[in-house]
Structure formats: C-alpha cells, structure tokens
Amino acid sequence: MQIRRAKNRHPLLWAVGAGATAVTLAAGMGSSALAASVFSDNFNDGDASGWSKSGGTWSVLTDGSGVFNQASTSSELARQFAGQTSWTDYQVQARVKPTGFGSSTGLVGLAARSASSTKMYRLALLGSGRAELQAVNGSQITAIGSASLGVSAGNWYTLRIETSGSTIRGFVNGTQIASGSNSLAASGRVGLVTAYASGSFDDVTVDSGGGGTPTTPPSTTAPPTSAPPTTTPPTTPPPTTPPASWPTPTSSQKVDATIPVSGTLDGGMKRYYGIGDGGQSESQDPMFELAAGATLKNVIIGAPAGDGVHCEGNCTLINVWWEDVGEDAATFRGGTTYTVDGGGARSGTDKVFQHNGAGTVYIRNFRVENSGKLYRACGNCSTSYQRHVVLDNITATSTKVLAGINTNWGDTARFSRITILNDPNHSTKICQKWKGVPKGSEPTEIGEGADGVNCLYSASDITWR
C-alpha cells in the first residue's frame, strides 16, 4: 500500500516526509503508540480509487489541498468505504469538516468496523452541535456516548475511533468523548459518512491496534501465498453447455437505492434497473449488496445498473444475467470463495467481474458477449492479495480477454471447456498477465498465454468456432 506524503498544512508530518508518516501518526494516536499504519489517503492525487460509494454526490476537490467532498445536504445517507471486512482491532482517524447541515439531525462523521453499508460504529458530528459515538444497525442507532462541543459548519475536526475487542472509543481533536462496550460488529471496513449534511474529508489513516489487526503486504514483496484451486466447488453438477439464449424477464422493477441481501434472494427472473448512469464512471452505487454467505439467484439486471453486485464476503450468484454491464457486473471484495454459476453478461466495456478481495472466484456455465475482460484480479487495490480464478464451461463472443491476473503476486487462472465464437483470427486473449502495483500506480501488461504456473490450460481446453 502506498503511503502518500502528508499535507503542507501539517508542518510536522510534512517535515518528516512520507517515509516517516506512519511513525509520526502512530505517536499521536493515544493508546497505540507502536501501531503500524496499514492504510492512508490524503486525496492529493486527485482521485478516490480504493473507495466504494453508497449514496451521495462525491468528488475530490481542492481545499488548500485535495479533499474528498460529499456535496448533497438532501442525501439521506451517503457513504464511502475502504479497507477490508476482515479488519478487527484498529484505529481510524480523519480530518472532517461539515460544510452544511440540512437539519439539526444531519451528521458528518467517520465509521469503523463497517460490516455492511448499514452496520457500523460511527463517530458523528451533529447539526445540533454535539459529537456522538454510535452503534448503527440499519435504522436502529445506539448512542455509546456523546459530548456537546459546539460543532459548526466550516470548521475542521479530527475524529478518531479505536476498536479493541468489544471496547469502542471515540475522540474529537485528541480528546476522548465516549467509550463503551458493544458487540454489534466484530470486524469491518472504515467509512466516511454523511446524512442530510455535506462535508469534506481528509488525511484518512488506519493503524493497527492489537490482535487480528489489518495488514497490507509491502509493495516490494509478494502477498501471502495460498494453494491454487484445482476444481470448482462441490455443488450441483454443471449442465452440458452455458444457457443458449438470453431470458425474457417476468416483470421489471425500478430500483432507486442499493438492495441489501442476506440469506437468499430469488428474483424469479424479474428485471431490476435504475441505479447509476449506465457508464464507466467510478464509485457508482451497486444494485445489490450481498452480505457474507448471501446468494442471489434468478435475477436479470437491466440498465442502468450502477456497479452491479457487491459481494462483501463469500457469495453465490446463480442464474444472474446482466443485460448491459455498466461500471462492473460484480465486484468480489471481503471473502475468500465466490461462485458464479449460470447466467451471462454483455456490453461490459471494461470488465465484467472485478476481484478485489482475497481467495478464489469460480465462474462456470456462463456466457459473455461484447465485453473487454470477463475477469480481472485487481492490480492496484489498497491491499494486495494473491488471487485465483477458475473458469469452466464458458462461451465467449466478441470479448477481448477472458482473465487478467497479476503474476508477480502469484495469481492463477485455470481454464476448462472454453468456447470462443466468431473469432477466426484467434485474437481473444485467454489469460492476460499483469504486474500488480500499489494503490496510486497503474499496473502494466507483461504477457499472455499458458505457462503451466499462472495461466493453466492446454489447447484442448479451448474450442474456437
């Protein structure tokens, strides 16, 4: 993970430079003086890559230097998330400036252990002038503690949340305003949050703070290794071929906000549409957000569909169809095993499936048409993992690449029963190799083709028709 240089308006951090930023921050973070920095973003690069949006109007602006701004005071709940759902004990700090409150109940704040987009610990600056540490579980909000601070729009505040086991603490400008015991969420990502308020965020840092801490592999070494899979997961036997034609929806439903899924959602072949702009703009909301262990089945995703499906942990997608892929069809984030069984996707300008988390993605009995890449292992995410993909029983038409992987991190792609249609020149790349890099840089393509190590297939696994 790249640690960016601190801003000039913090003279001590600026003076020591980027190489010492983690040490300086840790020394000022209270109870964990020896904590290690595992994530930071000061938005001076002008982008918000690595952050995942849910609601609101977000952009990187200049306010002396780069800041991440949410501009709408009418958004009921606007959030940006970063990090991993597996993070447990840590402290997250950010500089936060409310710029406008839509009401006295409006808030601008920082989140820790965000187990989902609606389940987290939140340190909120309220339009009433108070600061409150909250346990948020959907519409149920439990105050752990609060203090009257005369919070007002236009001022910067330094917020920090510390999590250690069931103990949650909140600090504003270095002073503890709340501490308590709560077992709502044992792990989760960090977040920037507003509700009926606008605000800017800057200098976000996450430091380890105890057992089960988040870790980020150094950019100079490979991520931790894991044994590459050899077969698809033991579920129902695959059909002989992927579906031969695109299904007709039984009905249509316009969606105005992300649909959370826990357990199983069976759509009965209904078409869902209406989120996002239908293009490739970053940080669009997903149509569906799947909690760990969730299953989405028998669903047609129409256009616009925003960022498709987000899997926050292990997930299963059965007979899901994307009529027109917008930003991505699905993004696999916080788990270790993800399965796509049946269905299809078309018009994925960039990529269909994005693999940001660790582990293995299984894609089988699937058809892809008119797309850039069927699968891409993230080459510059905030945390680098060794990732694997297994593709079996795939039919591809007018698709440039089936799988893109980062060979320098030990990624693997395994192929079987692949059928490429209408490509007489064999121009489709089966396995594209990249050199993965830290967040803030761009990966480089370094080759393609079977090699018996990272790209695993033989000529008999590929049929050209």
Buried (B, 14 or more C-beta within 10 A) or exposed (E): BBBBBBBEEBEEBBEEEBEBBBBBBBBEBBEBEEBBBBBBBBBBBEBBBBBBBBBBEBEBBEEEBBBBBBBBBEBEBBBBBBBBBBBBBBBBBBBBBBBBBBEEEBBBBBBBBBBBBBBBBBBBBBBBEBBBBBBBBEEEEEEBBBBEBEBEBEEBBBBBBBBBEEEBBBBBEEEBBBBBEBEBBEBBBBBBBBBBBBBBBBBBBBBBBBEBBBBBBEBEEBBEEBEBBEEBBEEEEBEEEBBEEBBEBEEEEEBEEBBBBBEEBEBEBBBBBBBBEBEBEEBBBBBBBBBBBBBBBBBBBBBBBBBBBBBBBBBBBBBBBBBBBBBBBBBBBBBBBBBBBBBBBBBBBBBBBBBBBBBBBBBBBBBBBBBBBBBBBBBBBBBBBBBBBBBBBBBBBBBBBBBBBBBBBBBBBBBBBBBBBEBEEEEBBBBBBBBBBBBBEEBEEEEBEBEEEBBBBEEEBBEEE
